[in-house]
Amino acid sequence: MKSVLVYSYDHLTAKGCCRLLNPKHAAITAAIYTLNISILVVLLYSWRISVNVKKYALLEDVYYGVQIAYLAIIGTQLFMIVLSIILLLGIYKENTSFVIPWIIGFITFMALEAVAMVYSNVLRDHVNRQFDALCKAEVAFFVSRTIINIVAMGGVMRYCNLLRNGITWKGPEIIEL
């Protein structure tokens, strides 16, 4: 039987980027951030799909490729919404079985989103003959989210590792004699 350690809050005074927050609070913050940013990305790319429907003649032969790339991005973000809810449930129950799917899905879906974004930009570049302002804004938005996602991943990984080592935030159990 694994002994349970109670996480002391005295270590919050340590210096460093990831040590500013309690690991549980960092994981909750990462889950809420991921949930909110995924909803924002779904809304933005849904808007882009509706705008591209009106530009069918302009996009010509790459129309379906761009739309499918946008649908792939929407699909990845919808899965991230589900995984973020599962992560919040895992944090609440302090169960690594619910935390690990978020970590694996997060890495996988960020890579898939990068491929789909580059694919849609290359296809639009084929028609426009230049990288337009929309492409630059899309890449800047993705890069800024990637930097924040790395910090979020660090917070969740720290929480998961502490949980696997037996540290709990529930507090000591009351033992009656």
Rosetta blueprint (number, residue, H / E / L):
1 M L
2 K L
3 S L
4 V L
5 L E
6 V E
7 Y L
8 S L
9 Y H
10 D H
11 H H
12 L H
13 T H
14 A L
15 K L
16 G L
17 C L
18 C L
19 R L
20 L L
21 L L
22 N L
23 P H
24 K H
25 H H
26 A H
27 A H
28 I H
29 T H
30 A H
31 A H
32 I H
33 Y H
34 T H
35 L H
36 N H
37 I H
38 S H
39 I H
40 L H
41 V H
42 V H
43 L H
44 L H
45 Y H
46 S H
47 W H
48 R H
49 I H
50 S H
51 V H
52 N H
53 V H
54 K H
55 K L
56 Y H
57 A H
58 L H
59 L H
60 E H
61 D H
62 V H
63 Y H
64 Y H
65 G H
66 V H
67 Q H
68 I H
69 A H
70 Y H
71 L H
72 A H
73 I H
74 I H
75 G H
76 T H
77 Q H
78 L H
79 F H
80 M H
81 I H
82 V H
83 L H
84 S H
85 I H
86 I H
87 L H
88 L H
89 L H
90 G H
91 I H
92 Y H
93 K H
94 E L
95 N L
96 T H
97 S H
98 F H
99 V H
100 I H
101 P H
102 W H
103 I H
104 I H
105 G H
106 F H
107 I H
108 T H
109 F H
110 M H
111 A H
112 L H
113 E H
114 A H
115 V H
116 A H
117 M H
118 V H
119 Y H
120 S H
121 N H
122 V H
123 L H
124 R H
125 D H
126 H H
127 V H
128 N H
129 R L
130 Q L
131 F L
132 D L
133 A H
134 L H
135 C H
136 K H
137 A H
138 E H
139 V H
140 A H
141 F H
142 F H
143 V H
144 S H
145 R H
146 T H
147 I H
148 I H
149 N H
150 I H
151 V H
152 A H
153 M H
154 G H
155 G H
156 V H
157 M H
158 R H
159 Y H
160 C H
161 N H
162 L H
163 L H
164 R H
165 N L
166 G L
167 I E
168 T E
169 W L
170 K L
171 G L
172 P L
173 E L
174 I L
175 I L
176 E L
177 L L
